């Protein structure tokens, strides 16, 4: 059955014109004439039977239908381009994995280890896109996700990678030349807050049996990378899992303020949709990732 799909040329021209809200800018981007852009857009409008642009004295603007269509077309063209580049790069061999990842974990823990995976699997590329919250895999390009949370999402299977234990850290200047502080002394420091977990300092102090009236006060930052940078610059104490600041701890740029690890209610999971269960490339990566995390769990890979 013949598909009811416009030409990719028309869709590419439409996407460019929609993004720029200009036929002239689209023509310059695509190395076409303005009349060629007009013809492609007119042909697409005739094909779908809907006006996608409204002509004004100042140029063109998207109609409501055109705005909606452009939001659908753009990610699909991106997917086709990505798949084509992967095919061209590998000559039909190997493959690629699209992963959604929590940003700091990807930057500080995963990326330093990925070169070893690439050496072991030279035909397999791993593409990373930041995502901080759960999502539905349907309608996305993702084959899997590395997520910090409570467990699997509907329609997926998950592997536990690392459980999260939080340590209070700061710049060495906060210690004032001492080796460690007492919990009550930490309570008097500026406390860097993670915006997505406003109660975590209060829970940390409660685990030590310490009252901390200022536990909810302090600058709010969303990502662990932001907390790390703020702590490095002496803005205050931060609660961060040690595996995300290994280099900073090893160099002495950050130091534990006292000997106490607080087990949070979160862990890091590798998550994949059930319909990807037979994806050999994804299974290869998942097994390797599990092996890398096993050393931190204190046992063999599952």
C-alpha positions in Angstrom: 0.0 0.0 0.0 1.4 3.4 -1.0 2.0 5.6 2.1 0.4 9.0 2.4 3.7 10.8 3.1 5.0 14.0 1.5 8.4 14.1 0.0 11.3 14.6 2.4 12.4 17.6 0.3 9.1 19.3 1.0 9.2 18.4 4.7 12.8 19.7 5.0 11.9 23.0 3.3 8.8 23.4 5.5 10.8 22.6 8.7 13.4 25.2 7.9 10.8 27.9 6.9 8.8 27.1 10.1 11.8 27.3 12.3 12.9 30.7 10.8 9.4 32.0 10.2 10.9 33.1 6.9 11.0 31.8 3.3 14.1 34.0 2.7 16.0 32.6 5.6 15.0 29.0 4.7 16.2 29.6 1.1 19.6 30.8 2.4 19.9 27.9 4.8 19.1 25.3 2.2 20.9 26.9 -0.8 17.7 27.3 -2.7 15.9 30.2 -4.3 13.0 31.9 -2.5 10.7 30.9 -5.3 11.8 27.2 -4.9 10.9 27.4 -1.2 7.5 28.9 -2.0 6.9 26.1 -4.5 7.8 23.4 -2.0 5.6 24.9 0.7 2.7 25.4 -1.7 3.0 21.8 -2.9 3.0 20.5 0.7 -0.1 22.6 1.5 -1.8 21.2 -1.5 -0.8 17.7 -0.5 -2.2 18.0 3.0 -5.1 20.2 2.1 -4.3 22.6 4.9 -2.8 26.1 5.0 0.5 25.9 6.9 1.5 29.6 6.6 -0.3 32.9 6.6 1.1 35.5 4.3 1.4 39.0 5.8 2.9 42.3 4.6 5.9 41.5 6.8 6.4 38.0 5.5 4.9 34.7 6.7 3.7 33.3 10.0 2.7 29.8 10.8 -1.0 29.0 11.1 -2.1 27.1 14.2 -2.1 23.9 12.1 1.3 24.7 10.7 2.7 25.3 14.2 1.4 21.9 15.3 2.7 20.1 12.2 6.1 21.7 12.6 6.4 20.4 16.1 5.7 16.9 14.8 7.9 17.0 11.7 11.1 18.4 13.3 11.9 15.5 15.6 11.0 12.9 12.9 13.4 14.5 10.5 16.0 14.6 13.2 15.5 10.8 13.7 15.9 10.1 10.0 19.0 12.2 9.8 20.5 10.5 12.9 19.8 7.0 11.5 21.2 8.0 8.1 24.4 9.4 9.7 24.8 6.1 11.7 24.4 4.1 8.6 26.9 6.2 6.7 29.4 6.0 9.5 29.3 2.3 9.8 28.7 1.2 6.2 25.8 -1.0 7.4 27.8 -2.7 10.1 27.7 -2.1 13.9 25.0 0.2 15.2 24.2 2.9 17.7 22.3 3.2 21.0 20.3 6.2 22.0 20.3 6.8 25.7 18.5 9.3 27.9 20.7 10.0 30.9 20.7 12.1 34.1 23.3 14.8 33.3 25.7 14.7 36.2 25.9 10.9 36.3 26.6 10.8 32.6 29.3 13.5 32.8 31.1 12.4 36.0 30.6 8.6 36.1 29.6 7.2 32.7 31.7 9.3 30.3 35.1 8.6 31.9 34.3 4.8 31.4 32.9 5.0 27.9 36.2 4.9 26.1 36.8 1.4 27.4 33.5 0.3 26.1 34.2 1.8 22.7 37.6 0.0 22.5 35.8 -3.3 23.3 33.0 -2.6 20.9 34.4 -0.4 18.1 31.4 -0.8 15.8 28.9 0.4 18.4 28.2 4.0 19.2 26.5 5.3 22.3 24.6 8.6 22.0 23.6 10.5 25.2 20.8 13.0 25.7 20.1 14.6 29.1 16.7 13.8 30.7 16.1 14.4 34.4 12.6 13.0 34.7 10.8 9.8 33.7 9.1 9.7 30.3 7.3 7.3 28.0 9.6 5.7 25.4 6.9 5.6 22.8 7.5 8.5 20.4 11.1 9.1 21.4 14.3 7.9 19.8 15.6 6.4 23.0 16.6 2.7 23.3 17.1 3.0 27.1 17.7 5.4 29.9 19.9 5.8 33.0 17.7 7.3 35.7 17.9 8.2 39.3 14.7 7.3 41.1 12.8 4.6 42.8 12.7 1.9 40.1 11.2 0.8 36.8 8.6 2.7 34.8 5.5 1.1 33.2 6.2 -1.1 30.2 9.9 -1.3 31.0 12.5 -3.5 32.8 15.2 -2.1 35.0 18.6 -3.1 36.4 19.9 -1.6 39.6 23.2 0.1 39.0 24.1 2.0 42.2 22.4 2.9 45.4 22.8 6.5 46.4 24.5 7.4 49.7 24.9 11.1 50.4 28.0 12.7 52.0 28.3 16.2 53.3 31.2 17.8 51.5 32.7 21.3 51.0 35.9 23.1 50.3 38.8 22.5 52.7 38.4 26.1 53.9 35.2 25.1 55.7 37.2 22.8 58.0 39.3 25.6 59.3 42.4 23.5 59.4 40.6 20.6 61.3 40.2 17.1 60.0 36.4 16.9 60.5 33.5 18.9 61.9 30.9 18.0 64.4 27.3 17.6 63.0 26.1 20.7 65.0 28.9 22.7 63.3 27.8 21.6 59.9 24.3 22.8 60.8 25.7 26.3 61.2 27.3 26.4 57.7 25.6 27.7 54.6 23.7 24.7 53.2 23.5 24.2 49.5 20.0 22.9 48.7 19.1 20.5 45.8 15.9 22.1 44.3 14.3 18.7 43.5 14.9 17.4 47.1 14.1 20.2 49.5 13.9 17.9 52.6 17.2 16.1 52.1 19.3 18.2 54.6 16.6 17.9 57.2 16.6 14.1 56.7 20.4 14.0 56.9 20.5 15.9 60.2 17.6 13.7 61.6 19.7 10.6 60.8 22.4 12.0 63.1 19.9 13.1 65.8 20.8 16.8 65.4 18.5 19.8 65.3 19.2 22.1 62.4 16.8 25.1 62.2 18.4 26.2 59.0 18.2 22.9 57.2 15.8 24.3 54.6 17.7 27.5 54.1 20.4 28.1 51.4 20.7 28.6 47.7 18.7 26.1 45.6 20.4 24.3 42.7 18.8 21.5 40.7 21.7 19.4 39.5 24.6 17.7 41.4 27.0 19.3 38.9 25.7 22.7 40.1 26.0 21.7 43.8 29.6 20.5 43.1 30.6 23.7 41.4 29.0 25.8 44.2 30.8 23.7 46.9 34.1 24.0 45.0 33.8 27.8 45.1 33.2 27.9 48.8 29.5 28.7 48.8 28.7 26.2 51.4 28.2 22.5 52.2 26.6 20.1 49.8 25.2 16.6 50.0 26.5 14.6 47.1 27.1 10.9 46.3 30.9 10.2 46.4 30.9 8.4 43.1 29.9 11.7 41.4 32.9 13.6 42.8 35.7 11.1 42.7 38.2 13.4 41.1 37.4 16.3 43.4 37.8 14.1 46.5 41.0 12.6 45.1 42.5 16.0 44.4 41.4 17.4 47.8 39.3 20.2 46.1 36.4 18.8 48.1 36.6 17.1 51.4 34.1 15.2 53.6 33.0 17.4 56.4 32.4 14.4 58.7 32.3 10.7 58.5 28.7 9.9 57.8 27.0 8.4 54.7 23.3 8.9 54.5 21.4 6.3 52.4 18.8 8.2 50.4 15.6 6.8 48.9 17.1 6.9 45.4 19.2 4.6 43.3 20.5 4.7 39.7 18.9 2.3 37.3 19.4 1.2 33.7 15.9 1.2 32.2 14.8 -0.2 28.8 11.4 -0.7 27.2 10.1 -4.3 27.0 10.0 -4.2 23.2 13.8 -3.7 23.2 14.4 -7.0 25.0 15.9 -8.6 21.9 18.1 -5.7 21.0 21.6 -7.2 21.0 23.5 -3.9 21.1 21.4 -2.7 24.0 21.9 -5.9 25.9 25.7 -5.7 25.3 25.8 -2.2 26.7 23.6 -3.1 29.7 25.8 -6.0 30.6 28.9 -3.9 30.4 27.3 -1.1 32.5 26.2 -3.6 35.1 29.8 -4.9 35.3 31.2 -1.4 35.8 28.7 -0.7 38.6 29.3 -4.0 40.3 32.6 -2.7 41.8 30.6 0.1 43.6 28.0 -2.3 44.8 30.6 -4.5 46.4 29.7 -7.7 44.4 29.7 -9.4 41.0 27.5 -8.2 38.2 23.9 -9.4 38.3 
